[in-house]
Amino acid sequence: MKKIIMCLSIVALASCKSNNIITSSNYSVSEKENVLRENNSCFSTVSIIGGASLAAEREKEAMLKKKMEKREKALNNIDGIDVTRIKDADGNVLFKAVVQNELLFAFDSFELSEDAKGILDKLIPVIEDVPDTKLKIIGHTDNIGGKSYNDNLSLNRAKSVASYLSAGGIDRNSIIEQGKGFSQPVADNTTEQGRAKNRRVEIFINNEIKQ
């Protein structure tokens, strides 16, 4: 009986050293898995597949983060856009790109100027470079005029920016527009300088990458 058990053990070990060598993808696996693989030992194929899958996901995240850094640099190189990096409540990294209305629209108008089109033409390829990018475009005004009028004006300006980006190739379903009127000032509306800062369009570029 002992001889039979020993023979079975030898056969089992031999099968671990057989030609059915477990291989992995080009993705990195753990140090332990590498040691087992190099010794051609029996170990879980599921473990290797799981390790490769995790490594693939990490590689994808690293690639997207690299693209995001490239995007941030490209955004900062566009004249007329002021860019800051922020995070939402879920930890997603966003770029907040602010353009003053004087560069986008004539007074009391929501028709894009030629300068505006030039800025947005440079923005489109930066957005397209990272897949599944979501945009929120928010229009703001100063406090001159009534609330209802400014709410509509700010929304129409946001829609004008969204429509131009969409015509340039950005998925319309990935864009949300809002008009906040004068409800969210960033400067004092009692001075012309302050009112000029409040007249703006904010473009939130959501990369959906957690850091």
C-alpha positions as YAML, in Angstrom:
chain: A
units: angstrom
residues:
- id: 1
  name: MET
  ca: [0.00, 0.00, 0.00]
- id: 2
  name: LYS
  ca: [2.82, 2.44, 0.85]
- id: 3
  name: LYS
  ca: [4.41, 1.72, -2.54]
- id: 4
  name: ILE
  ca: [1.13, 2.54, -4.25]
- id: 5
  name: ILE
  ca: [0.80, 5.86, -2.36]
- id: 6
  name: MET
  ca: [4.39, 6.81, -3.16]
- id: 7
  name: CYS
  ca: [3.83, 6.00, -6.81]
- id: 8
  name: LEU
  ca: [0.71, 8.15, -6.87]
- id: 9
  name: SER
  ca: [2.62, 11.01, -5.22]
- id: 10
  name: ILE
  ca: [5.39, 10.76, -7.80]
- id: 11
  name: VAL
  ca: [2.84, 10.82, -10.60]
- id: 12
  name: ALA
  ca: [1.15, 13.88, -9.08]
- id: 13
  name: LEU
  ca: [4.47, 15.69, -8.76]
- id: 14
  name: ALA
  ca: [5.39, 14.70, -12.26]
- id: 15
  name: SER
  ca: [2.15, 16.21, -13.52]
- id: 16
  name: CYS
  ca: [3.15, 19.51, -11.90]
- id: 17
  name: LYS
  ca: [6.36, 19.37, -13.95]
- id: 18
  name: SER
  ca: [4.57, 18.34, -17.11]
- id: 19
  name: ASN
  ca: [4.44, 20.19, -20.39]
- id: 20
  name: ASN
  ca: [1.25, 21.94, -19.25]
- id: 21
  name: ILE
  ca: [3.23, 24.91, -17.96]
- id: 22
  name: ILE
  ca: [1.08, 27.69, -16.56]
- id: 23
  name: THR
  ca: [1.84, 30.94, -18.27]
- id: 24
  name: SER
  ca: [0.76, 34.46, -17.57]
- id: 25
  name: SER
  ca: [0.18, 37.53, -19.66]
- id: 26
  name: ASN
  ca: [2.69, 40.31, -20.04]
- id: 27
  name: TYR
  ca: [1.27, 42.00, -16.95]
- id: 28
  name: SER
  ca: [3.21, 41.77, -13.72]
- id: 29
  name: VAL
  ca: [2.25, 39.21, -11.09]
- id: 30
  name: SER
  ca: [3.23, 39.02, -7.46]
- id: 31
  name: GLU
  ca: [6.72, 37.99, -6.33]
- id: 32
  name: LYS
  ca: [5.34, 34.78, -4.83]
- id: 33
  name: GLU
  ca: [3.60, 33.86, -8.06]
- id: 34
  name: ASN
  ca: [6.77, 34.54, -10.03]
- id: 35
  name: VAL
  ca: [8.78, 32.18, -7.78]
- id: 36
  name: LEU
  ca: [6.18, 29.46, -8.22]
- id: 37
  name: ARG
  ca: [6.09, 29.96, -11.94]
- id: 38
  name: GLU
  ca: [9.86, 29.85, -12.29]
- id: 39
  name: ASN
  ca: [9.94, 26.57, -10.37]
- id: 40
  name: ASN
  ca: [7.15, 25.28, -12.59]
- id: 41
  name: SER
  ca: [5.23, 24.30, -9.46]
- id: 42
  name: CYS
  ca: [1.53, 23.54, -9.22]
- id: 43
  name: PHE
  ca: [-0.28, 26.71, -8.23]
- id: 44
  name: SER
  ca: [-3.64, 28.23, -8.83]
- id: 45
  name: THR
  ca: [-4.32, 29.37, -12.37]
- id: 46
  name: VAL
  ca: [-7.07, 31.52, -10.91]
- id: 47
  name: SER
  ca: [-4.46, 33.29, -8.81]
- id: 48
  name: ILE
  ca: [-2.40, 34.14, -11.89]
- id: 49
  name: ILE
  ca: [-5.44, 35.29, -13.83]
- id: 50
  name: GLY
  ca: [-6.55, 37.40, -10.88]
- id: 51
  name: GLY
  ca: [-3.09, 38.90, -10.47]
- id: 52
  name: ALA
  ca: [-2.86, 39.69, -14.15]
- id: 53
  name: SER
  ca: [-6.31, 41.26, -14.12]
- id: 54
  name: LEU
  ca: [-5.39, 43.47, -11.16]
- id: 55
  name: ALA
  ca: [-2.14, 44.44, -12.83]
- id: 56
  name: ALA
  ca: [-4.02, 45.26, -16.02]
- id: 57
  name: GLU
  ca: [-6.39, 47.52, -14.09]
- id: 58
  name: ARG
  ca: [-3.48, 49.27, -12.37]
- id: 59
  name: GLU
  ca: [-1.72, 49.73, -15.68]
- id: 60
  name: LYS
  ca: [-4.88, 51.25, -17.14]
- id: 61
  name: GLU
  ca: [-5.18, 53.64, -14.19]
- id: 62
  name: ALA
  ca: [-1.52, 54.62, -14.52]
- id: 63
  name: MET
  ca: [-2.00, 55.30, -18.22]
- id: 64
  name: LEU
  ca: [-5.09, 57.43, -17.58]
- id: 65
  name: LYS
  ca: [-3.31, 59.39, -14.85]
- id: 66
  name: LYS
  ca: [-0.48, 60.06, -17.24]
- id: 67
  name: LYS
  ca: [-2.99, 61.30, -19.80]
- id: 68
  name: MET
  ca: [-4.61, 63.44, -17.12]
- id: 69
  name: GLU
  ca: [-1.27, 65.10, -16.32]
- id: 70
  name: LYS
  ca: [-0.78, 65.68, -20.02]
- id: 71
  name: ARG
  ca: [-4.29, 67.15, -20.18]
- id: 72
  name: GLU
  ca: [-3.64, 69.51, -17.28]
- id: 73
  name: LYS
  ca: [-0.49, 70.79, -18.95]
- id: 74
  name: ALA
  ca: [-2.34, 71.25, -22.25]
- id: 75
  name: LEU
  ca: [-5.16, 73.14, -20.54]
- id: 76
  name: ASN
  ca: [-2.69, 75.49, -18.88]
- id: 77
  name: ASN
  ca: [-1.19, 76.22, -22.29]
- id: 78
  name: ILE
  ca: [-4.49, 77.56, -23.68]
- id: 79
  name: ASP
  ca: [-4.55, 81.34, -23.44]
- id: 80
  name: GLY
  ca: [-7.70, 82.67, -21.81]
- id: 81
  name: ILE
  ca: [-8.39, 79.65, -19.60]
- id: 82
  name: ASP
  ca: [-7.66, 79.62, -15.88]
- id: 83
  name: VAL
  ca: [-7.32, 76.01, -14.69]
- id: 84
  name: THR
  ca: [-7.42, 74.55, -11.19]
- id: 85
  name: ARG
  ca: [-7.45, 70.92, -10.03]
- id: 86
  name: ILE
  ca: [-10.20, 69.97, -7.61]
- id: 87
  name: LYS
  ca: [-11.92, 66.82, -6.29]
- id: 88
  name: ASP
  ca: [-15.60, 66.06, -5.98]
- id: 89
  name: ALA
  ca: [-17.27, 64.43, -2.97]
- id: 90
  name: ASP
  ca: [-16.44, 60.95, -4.32]
- id: 91
  name: GLY
  ca: [-12.73, 61.68, -4.70]
- id: 92
  name: ASN
  ca: [-12.85, 62.05, -8.48]
- id: 93
  name: VAL
  ca: [-10.31, 64.45, -9.95]
- id: 94
  name: LEU
  ca: [-11.76, 67.37, -11.89]
- id: 95
  name: PHE
  ca: [-10.26, 70.27, -13.75]
- id: 96
  name: LYS
  ca: [-12.10, 73.54, -13.37]
- id: 97
  name: ALA
  ca: [-11.49, 75.69, -16.44]
- id: 98
  name: VAL
  ca: [-12.73, 79.27, -16.12]
- id: 99
  name: VAL
  ca: [-13.12, 81.68, -19.03]
- id: 100
  name: GLN
  ca: [-14.24, 85.26, -18.51]
- id: 101
  name: ASN
  ca: [-17.30, 86.24, -20.51]
- id: 102
  name: GLU
  ca: [-15.49, 89.15, -22.16]
- id: 103
  name: LEU
  ca: [-13.46, 86.56, -24.11]
- id: 104
  name: LEU
  ca: [-16.54, 84.55, -25.05]
- id: 105
  name: PHE
  ca: [-19.45, 86.91, -25.68]
- id: 106
  name: ALA
  ca: [-20.34, 90.45, -26.60]
- id: 107
  name: PHE
  ca: [-22.22, 92.49, -24.00]
- id: 108
  name: ASP
  ca: [-25.72, 91.14, -23.30]
- id: 109
  name: SER
  ca: [-25.26, 88.34, -25.87]
- id: 110
  name: PHE
  ca: [-24.87, 84.57, -25.84]
- id: 111
  name: GLU
  ca: [-23.41, 84.36, -29.35]
- id: 112
  name: LEU
  ca: [-19.82, 83.11, -29.23]
- id: 113
  name: SER
  ca: [-17.13, 85.51, -30.37]
- id: 114
  name: GLU
  ca: [-14.31, 84.53, -32.71]
- id: 115
  name: ASP
  ca: [-11.94, 84.60, -29.74]
- id: 116
  name: ALA
  ca: [-14.25, 82.18, -27.96]
- id: 117
  name: LYS
  ca: [-14.24, 79.78, -30.91]
- id: 118
  name: GLY
  ca: [-10.45, 79.88, -30.98]
- id: 119
  name: ILE
  ca: [-10.26, 78.96, -27.29]
- id: 120
  name: LEU
  ca: [-12.81, 76.16, -27.63]
- id: 121
  name: ASP
  ca: [-11.10, 74.80, -30.76]
- id: 122
  name: LYS
  ca: [-7.98, 74.27, -28.65]
- id: 123
  name: LEU
  ca: [-10.02, 72.76, -25.82]
- id: 124
  name: ILE
  ca: [-11.76, 70.07, -27.92]
- id: 125
  name: PRO
  ca: [-8.73, 67.82, -28.62]
- id: 126
  name: VAL
  ca: [-7.68, 68.07, -24.97]
- id: 127
  name: ILE
  ca: [-11.07, 66.72, -23.91]
- id: 128
  name: GLU
  ca: [-11.09, 64.02, -26.58]
- id: 129
  name: ASP
  ca: [-7.70, 62.70, -25.50]
- id: 130
  name: VAL
  ca: [-9.16, 60.98, -22.41]
- id: 131
  name: PRO
  ca: [-12.14, 58.68, -23.09]
- id: 132
  name: ASP
  ca: [-15.44, 58.93, -21.21]
- id: 133
  name: THR
  ca: [-14.80, 62.51, -20.11]
- id: 134
  name: LYS
  ca: [-17.83, 64.21, -18.57]
- id: 135
  name: LEU
  ca: [-18.33, 67.97, -18.71]
- id: 136
  name: LYS
  ca: [-20.42, 70.38, -16.69]
- id: 137
  name: ILE
  ca: [-20.64, 73.89, -18.11]
- id: 138
  name: ILE
  ca: [-21.95, 76.62, -15.82]
- id: 139
  name: GLY
  ca: [-22.68, 80.19, -16.87]
- id: 140
  name: HIS
  ca: [-22.45, 83.09, -14.40]
- id: 141
  name: THR
  ca: [-23.30, 86.79, -14.59]
- id: 142
  name: ASP
  ca: [-22.88, 89.90, -12.50]
- id: 143
  name: ASN
  ca: [-25.83, 91.38, -10.59]
- id: 144
  name: ILE
  ca: [-26.80, 94.02, -13.12]
- id: 145
  name: GLY
  ca: [-30.39, 93.34, -14.20]
- id: 146
  name: GLY
  ca: [-33.10, 91.08, -12.84]
- id: 147
  name: LYS
  ca: [-32.63, 87.56, -11.52]
- id: 148
  name: SER
  ca: [-34.77, 85.83, -14.14]
- id: 149
  name: TYR
  ca: [-33.04, 87.66, -16.99]
- id: 150
  name: ASN
  ca: [-29.55, 86.80, -15.72]
- id: 151
  name: ASP
  ca: [-30.51, 83.19, -15.03]
- id: 152
  name: ASN
  ca: [-31.62, 82.79, -18.65]
- id: 153
  name: LEU
  ca: [-28.61, 84.65, -20.03]
- id: 154
  name: SER
  ca: [-26.15, 82.52, -18.07]
- id: 155
  name: LEU
  ca: [-27.89, 79.30, -19.13]
- id: 156
  name: ASN
  ca: [-27.94, 80.32, -22.79]
- id: 157
  name: ARG
  ca: [-24.24, 81.13, -22.64]
- id: 158
  name: ALA
  ca: [-23.50, 77.71, -21.14]
- id: 159
  name: LYS
  ca: [-25.60, 76.11, -23.89]
- id: 160
  name: SER
  ca: [-23.71, 78.04, -26.58]
- id: 161
  name: VAL
  ca: [-20.40, 76.66, -25.28]
- id: 162
  name: ALA
  ca: [-21.86, 73.14, -25.07]
- id: 163
  name: SER
  ca: [-23.26, 73.31, -28.61]
- id: 164
  name: TYR
  ca: [-19.93, 74.44, -30.04]
- id: 165
  name: LEU
  ca: [-18.04, 71.66, -28.26]
- id: 166
  name: SER
  ca: [-20.61, 69.14, -29.47]
- id: 167
  name: ALA
  ca: [-20.32, 70.37, -33.06]
- id: 168
  name: GLY
  ca: [-16.57, 69.92, -32.71]
- id: 169
  name: GLY
  ca: [-16.90, 66.23, -31.84]
- id: 170
  name: ILE
  ca: [-17.60, 66.06, -28.09]
- id: 171
  name: ASP
  ca: [-20.43, 63.66, -27.20]
- id: 172
  name: ARG
  ca: [-23.47, 65.81, -26.44]
- id: 173
  name: ASN
  ca: [-24.68, 63.27, -23.90]
- id: 174
  name: SER
  ca: [-21.51, 63.81, -21.86]
- id: 175
  name: ILE
  ca: [-22.26, 67.52, -21.32]
- id: 176
  name: ILE
  ca: [-24.48, 69.15, -18.71]
- id: 177
  name: GLU
  ca: [-25.23, 72.89, -18.83]
- id: 178
  name: GLN
  ca: [-26.42, 75.09, -16.01]
- id: 179
  name: GLY
  ca: [-27.09, 78.79, -15.57]
- id: 180
  name: LYS
  ca: [-26.46, 80.24, -12.13]
- id: 181
  name: GLY
  ca: [-27.06, 83.91, -12.94]
- id: 182
  name: PHE
  ca: [-25.56, 86.08, -10.20]
- id: 183
  name: SER
  ca: [-26.17, 83.57, -7.39]
- id: 184
  name: GLN
  ca: [-22.53, 82.46, -7.06]
- id: 185
  name: PRO
  ca: [-20.26, 85.53, -7.24]
- id: 186
  name: VAL
  ca: [-16.52, 85.14, -6.80]
- id: 187
  name: ALA
  ca: [-15.87, 88.86, -6.35]
- id: 188
  name: ASP
  ca: [-17.55, 92.00, -5.09]
- id: 189
  name: ASN
  ca: [-20.40, 93.06, -7.37]
- id: 190
  name: THR
  ca: [-20.20, 96.67, -6.13]
- id: 191
  name: THR
  ca: [-17.16, 97.38, -8.37]
- id: 192
  name: GLU
  ca: [-16.75, 97.00, -12.12]
- id: 193
  name: GLN
  ca: [-13.59, 94.97, -11.58]
- id: 194
  name: GLY
  ca: [-15.49, 92.57, -9.32]
- id: 195
  name: ARG
  ca: [-18.44, 92.33, -11.71]
- id: 196
  name: ALA
  ca: [-16.07, 91.47, -14.56]
- id: 197
  name: LYS
  ca: [-14.72, 88.51, -12.56]
- id: 198
  name: ASN
  ca: [-18.24, 87.33, -11.84]
- id: 199
  name: ARG
  ca: [-19.13, 87.29, -15.55]
- id: 200
  name: ARG
  ca: [-17.66, 83.93, -16.45]
- id: 201
  name: VAL
  ca: [-18.18, 80.42, -17.75]
- id: 202
  name: GLU
  ca: [-16.88, 77.47, -15.73]
- id: 203
  name: ILE
  ca: [-16.16, 74.18, -17.45]
- id: 204
  name: PHE
  ca: [-15.77, 71.25, -15.06]
- id: 205
  name: ILE
  ca: [-13.85, 68.42, -16.74]
- id: 206
  name: ASN
  ca: [-14.45, 65.17, -14.89]
- id: 207
  name: ASN
  ca: [-11.73, 62.59, -15.50]
- id: 208
  name: GLU
  ca: [-13.40, 59.98, -13.24]
- id: 209
  name: ILE
  ca: [-9.99, 58.91, -11.91]
- id: 210
  name: LYS
  ca: [-9.44, 58.57, -8.17]
- id: 211
  name: GLN
  ca: [-6.14, 59.64, -6.64]
...
